[in-house]
Amino acid sequence: MTERDVSLGESLDCIGEFPKAEDLSEFRRSIEPGWIERALAATGTATVRRRRLPAEQVVWLVIGMGLMLGRSLKEVVSKLDLSLPDDSPTVAQSSVAEARARLGAEPLLWLFSKLGHLWGHASANRDLWRGLRLYGADGTVLWAQDSAENRAHFGGSKSSRGTSGYPLVRLVALMALRSRMIVNAAFGPFRHGEHYYAAELWSSLPDHSLTIVDRGYWSAPILIPLAAGGVERHWLTRAMKTLKGKVIEHLGPGDVIMELEVSGRTRQTMPHFPKRWRVRVIDYQRKGFPPSRLVTSMLDAKRYPAQEIIALYHERWELETAFAELKTKMLTSRTPLRSKTVEGVEQEIYGLLIAYNLIRLQIERVADAANVKPTRISFLAVYYMICDEWLWSACSSPGAIPKHLRDLEGRMAHFILPARRDRSCPRAVKVKMTNYPRKRVANA
């Protein structure tokens, strides 16, 4: 292999070392080749014979697709040098599609699960709140290509104006709240609500943790299993002011322990549930806002003060920011996923989530070098830096990369955002209507 034949793995090694350019092996330990081999072996998809695009390279291709969503597959392959050294310099589009189909989604699922568990929990351990690891769970929707297979499987929204223009994929993610690292995710057809997918994620929560969710998750079938699955697995959410129950104990102004009835319908489907459960209810009002009510499983008022819980709940917005990074920065807002098959969509989403976590991992390293929190580092600046460095590395001598990355350290201040202001960001949407007929694909 010549100096210009820089593999994607070597590029990853180099890019990941920007803050610590003196040791170019650290990023390689983040996604070492052995993990990819284990992912392929565990899912029975390892390459047996020599192929134009072996399975190991296709895994990197799918991750590269997540990072370079604005570029064609052919260009991703070319820029990341994914063909074998003794092959011709180009790879046909059909070869890429065939290689992705052979690989399937399972190796990417395996790899995402391992990396999310390792990086996500390690990230949560870095910034505890009163001895608890902080997590958040929330959902979003991704657009898939409008093929007959995708529409039949994923479906979409329906209203008086008709069905959605694209098939919709419902995705729920569990994140380390103070770094936005994705620990686990579940997704599938749009017809299932967020509760359906969130239930798959609670097994990923460790003991001595707190998970913050929005009020859409206020439900005994969702929250009781979350807390019951381990030791001190707490939750915090918001509830309507109409919540009614028996007050058991007054802990302070607007702070009570309340006993709630579990509905008979819930106990019919889940007979192991208790007839009643106790929660802590905190009523408060921020200046300029209507009254709010928080509900939590943290019953100990001395160990978990009400005012700190109120402040903590508003960190839930980190989830919304993370989805904005994923959808408006990486997916460029309204860009649908590339794949026209269900398995291709699943494979692509896992690659996208791995790519997102790679960026968050790099952000943590930049934050450590700058001695600030990860949320003070610009996602967009680091994202562009990684993409630029990959493209630069693909046509540069590997020997020049360490010096080039060391030169970037002097520009680290450009990655740091100003301190966050305490301001209101109410949800709002502005939709432009049109009189044009809705486009439909021929086979839909």
MOGILIN-V77117 format. One record per residue. N is the residue number from 1. RES is the residue in one letter. PSI is psi as a letter, one per 40 degrees, with the letter a starting at -180 (* if undefined). NEAR is the number of other C-alpha atoms within 12 Angstrom. D_CENTER is the distance of its C-alpha to the mean C-alpha in whole Angstrom. Layout:
BEGIN
N|RES|PSI|NEAR|D_CENTER, N|RES|PSI|NEAR|D_CENTER
END
This chain:
BEGIN
1|M|h|14|36, 2|T|i|15|37, 3|E|d|18|35, 4|R|e|25|34, 5|D|g|27|32, 6|V|h|32|29, 7|S|i|35|26, 8|L|d|41|22, 9|G|d|36|22, 10|E|d|37|25, 11|S|d|42|23, 12|L|d|40|20, 13|D|d|35|22, 14|C|d|42|24, 15|I|d|47|21, 16|G|e|42|19, 17|E|e|37|23, 18|F|d|41|23, 19|P|d|36|23, 20|K|g|29|25, 21|A|e|27|27, 22|E|e|20|30, 23|D|g|20|28, 24|L|e|27|26, 25|S|e|23|26, 26|E|d|24|23, 27|F|d|29|20, 28|R|d|24|21, 29|R|e|23|21, 30|S|d|30|17, 31|I|g|35|17, 32|E|i|22|21, 33|P|d|24|23, 34|G|d|17|24, 35|W|d|24|20, 36|I|d|36|20, 37|E|d|28|23, 38|R|d|23|23, 39|A|d|32|20, 40|L|d|31|22, 41|A|d|21|25, 42|A|d|18|23, 43|T|e|22|23, 44|G|f|19|26, 45|T|e|29|25, 46|A|i|28|27, 47|T|h|24|29, 48|V|d|15|32, 49|R|i|10|34, 50|R|h|16|34, 51|R|i|24|32, 52|R|d|28|32, 53|L|g|38|28, 54|P|i|30|27, 55|A|d|40|24, 56|E|d|40|23, 57|Q|d|34|23, 58|V|d|46|21, 59|V|d|49|18, 60|W|d|44|18, 61|L|d|43|19, 62|V|d|47|16, 63|I|d|41|14, 64|G|d|45|16, 65|M|d|41|16, 66|G|d|40|12, 67|L|d|43|14, 68|M|f|36|17, 69|L|d|35|16, 70|G|e|23|19, 71|R|i|23|22, 72|S|i|19|23, 73|L|d|33|23, 74|K|d|27|26, 75|E|d|24|25, 76|V|d|33|22, 77|V|d|39|25, 78|S|d|31|27, 79|K|d|35|26, 80|L|e|44|24, 81|D|g|41|27, 82|L|e|43|26, 83|S|i|36|29, 84|L|i|27|32, 85|P|d|22|34, 86|D|e|16|37, 87|D|i|17|36, 88|S|i|14|37, 89|P|e|19|34, 90|T|i|25|33, 91|V|h|27|31, 92|A|i|21|32, 93|Q|d|19|29, 94|S|d|15|30, 95|S|d|22|30, 96|V|d|33|26, 97|A|d|25|25, 98|E|d|20|27, 99|A|d|33|26, 100|R|d|38|22, 101|A|d|29|24, 102|R|d|29|26, 103|L|d|36|22, 104|G|a|33|21, 105|A|d|34|17, 106|E|d|32|18, 107|P|d|40|18, 108|L|d|45|14, 109|L|d|35|13, 110|W|d|30|15, 111|L|d|41|14, 112|F|d|41|10, 113|S|d|30|11, 114|K|d|27|14, 115|L|d|35|12, 116|G|d|40|9, 117|H|d|30|12, 118|L|d|25|14, 119|W|d|35|12, 120|G|d|41|10, 121|H|d|36|13, 122|A|d|25|15, 123|S|d|35|14, 124|A|d|37|14, 125|N|e|27|18, 126|R|d|22|18, 127|D|g|23|19, 128|L|i|22|20, 129|W|h|26|22, 130|R|f|19|25, 131|G|e|19|24, 132|L|h|30|21, 133|R|h|33|17, 134|L|h|45|15, 135|Y|i|49|12, 136|G|i|48|11, 137|A|h|52|10, 138|D|i|44|10, 139|G|i|35|10, 140|T|a|30|10, 141|V|h|38|12, 142|L|i|39|12, 143|W|h|37|16, 144|A|i|41|17, 145|Q|i|35|21, 146|D|g|34|24, 147|S|i|30|25, 148|A|d|22|27, 149|E|d|23|25, 150|N|d|33|22, 151|R|d|33|24, 152|A|d|24|25, 153|H|d|27|22, 154|F|d|35|20, 155|G|a|32|22, 156|G|a|29|21, 157|S|i|24|23, 158|K|i|15|26, 159|S|a|9|29, 160|S|e|7|32, 161|R|e|13|31, 162|G|a|14|30, 163|T|i|19|27, 164|S|i|26|24, 165|G|d|26|24, 166|Y|i|35|22, 167|P|i|39|20, 168|L|h|35|17, 169|V|h|39|14, 170|R|h|34|13, 171|L|h|38|9, 172|V|h|39|8, 173|A|i|43|6, 174|L|h|48|7, 175|M|i|49|7, 176|A|h|48|10, 177|L|d|44|11, 178|R|e|38|13, 179|S|e|45|11, 180|R|e|49|8, 181|M|h|49|7, 182|I|h|49|4, 183|V|d|41|7, 184|N|i|43|7, 185|A|i|39|7, 186|A|i|38|10, 187|F|i|38|11, 188|G|a|36|15, 189|P|i|32|18, 190|F|d|33|18, 191|R|d|24|21, 192|H|h|25|19, 193|G|i|24|18, 194|E|d|35|15, 195|H|d|33|17, 196|Y|d|24|17, 197|Y|d|30|14, 198|A|d|38|13, 199|A|d|33|16, 200|E|e|24|15, 201|L|d|36|12, 202|W|d|38|15, 203|S|e|21|17, 204|S|e|33|14, 205|L|h|41|15, 206|P|i|31|18, 207|D|i|26|21, 208|H|f|26|22, 209|S|i|36|19, 210|L|h|43|18, 211|T|h|46|15, 212|I|h|45|15, 213|V|i|44|15, 214|D|i|33|17, 215|R|e|28|20, 216|G|e|22|19, 217|Y|e|34|18, 218|W|g|28|22, 219|S|h|31|23, 220|A|d|34|25, 221|P|d|29|24, 222|I|d|30|20, 223|L|d|37|21, 224|I|d|32|24, 225|P|d|27|22, 226|L|d|38|20, 227|A|d|32|22, 228|A|e|25|25, 229|G|e|23|22, 230|G|a|19|23, 231|V|h|15|25, 232|E|f|23|24, 233|R|g|32|21, 234|H|i|39|21, 235|W|i|47|20, 236|L|h|46|20, 237|T|a|39|20, 238|R|i|33|22, 239|A|i|26|25, 240|M|i|22|28, 241|K|e|18|31, 242|T|e|10|33, 243|L|h|25|32, 244|K|i|17|35, 245|G|i|21|36, 246|K|h|19|38, 247|V|h|20|38, 248|I|d|18|39, 249|E|h|21|39, 250|H|h|18|39, 251|L|e|22|37, 252|G|a|19|37, 253|P|h|16|38, 254|G|f|24|35, 255|D|h|31|34, 256|V|i|30|35, 257|I|h|31|34, 258|M|i|28|34, 259|E|h|24|35, 260|L|i|23|33, 261|E|h|22|34, 262|V|h|25|32, 263|S|i|19|33, 264|G|d|16|36, 265|R|d|14|33, 266|T|d|20|31, 267|R|d|17|33, 268|Q|d|14|34, 269|T|d|12|31, 270|M|g|18|30, 271|P|e|14|34, 272|H|e|15|32, 273|F|i|23|31, 274|P|i|22|33, 275|K|d|20|35, 276|R|i|20|34, 277|W|i|28|32, 278|R|h|29|32, 279|V|i|38|29, 280|R|h|41|30, 281|V|h|43|30, 282|I|h|41|30, 283|D|h|30|31, 284|Y|i|25|31, 285|Q|h|16|31, 286|R|i|17|30, 287|K|h|11|33, 288|G|e|9|32, 289|F|i|12|30, 290|P|i|12|31, 291|P|i|17|31, 292|S|i|26|28, 293|R|h|32|28, 294|L|i|39|25, 295|V|h|44|25, 296|T|i|47|24, 297|S|e|38|25, 298|M|g|37|26, 299|L|e|31|30, 300|D|h|24|31, 301|A|d|25|32, 302|K|d|14|34, 303|R|d|15|31, 304|Y|g|27|28, 305|P|i|23|30, 306|A|d|31|29, 307|Q|d|23|29, 308|E|d|18|26, 309|I|d|37|24, 310|I|d|29|25, 311|A|d|21|24, 312|L|d|31|21, 313|Y|d|35|20, 314|H|e|29|19, 315|E|e|33|16, 316|R|d|36|14, 317|W|e|29|14, 318|E|d|33|12, 319|L|d|36|9, 320|E|d|28|11, 321|T|d|27|11, 322|A|d|39|7, 323|F|d|34|7, 324|A|d|25|11, 325|E|d|30|10, 326|L|d|39|7, 327|K|d|28|10, 328|T|d|20|13, 329|K|d|28|13, 330|M|d|36|12, 331|L|e|32|13, 332|T|f|23|16, 333|S|c|19|16, 334|R|f|21|18, 335|T|h|21|17, 336|P|i|30|17, 337|L|i|39|16, 338|R|d|33|18, 339|S|i|31|19, 340|K|e|30|22, 341|T|i|28|22, 342|V|d|33|20, 343|E|d|28|19, 344|G|d|32|18, 345|V|d|41|16, 346|E|d|40|14, 347|Q|d|39|15, 348|E|d|45|13, 349|I|d|46|10, 350|Y|d|43|10, 351|G|d|39|11, 352|L|d|38|9, 353|L|d|47|6, 354|I|d|44|8, 355|A|d|41|10, 356|Y|d|43|7, 357|N|d|44|7, 358|L|d|39|11, 359|I|d|44|11, 360|R|d|42|10, 361|L|d|41|12, 362|Q|d|41|15, 363|I|d|40|14, 364|E|d|40|15, 365|R|d|32|18, 366|V|d|38|19, 367|A|d|29|19, 368|D|d|23|21, 369|A|d|24|24, 370|A|e|24|24, 371|N|f|18|24, 372|V|i|23|22, 373|K|i|28|19, 374|P|d|36|15, 375|T|e|32|15, 376|R|e|31|18, 377|I|h|35|17, 378|S|h|32|17, 379|F|d|38|13, 380|L|d|29|16, 381|A|d|26|18, 382|V|d|41|17, 383|Y|d|32|15, 384|Y|d|22|18, 385|M|d|30|20, 386|I|d|35|18, 387|C|d|34|19, 388|D|d|22|22, 389|E|d|33|23, 390|W|d|36|22, 391|L|d|32|24, 392|W|d|27|27, 393|S|d|35|27, 394|A|e|34|27, 395|C|f|24|31, 396|S|i|26|32, 397|S|h|22|33, 398|P|d|31|31, 399|G|d|18|34, 400|A|e|20|33, 401|I|d|33|30, 402|P|d|30|30, 403|K|d|21|32, 404|H|d|25|30, 405|L|d|34|27, 406|R|d|23|30, 407|D|d|17|31, 408|L|d|25|27, 409|E|d|24|27, 410|G|e|15|30, 411|R|e|19|28, 412|M|d|29|25, 413|A|d|22|26, 414|H|e|20|25, 415|F|e|33|21, 416|I|h|28|22, 417|L|i|22|21, 418|P|i|14|24, 419|A|i|13|24, 420|R|h|13|22, 421|R|i|9|25, 422|D|g|11|25, 423|R|i|11|25, 424|S|h|14|25, 425|C|g|12|22, 426|P|i|8|23, 427|R|h|8|21, 428|A|i|7|23, 429|V|i|6|23, 430|K|h|6|26, 431|V|h|6|26, 432|K|h|7|29, 433|M|i|9|31, 434|T|i|8|33, 435|N|e|7|36, 436|Y|i|7|35, 437|P|i|10|35, 438|R|h|14|31, 439|K|i|13|31, 440|R|h|18|31, 441|V|i|14|30, 442|A|d|8|34, 443|N|e|12|32, 444|A|*|19|30
END
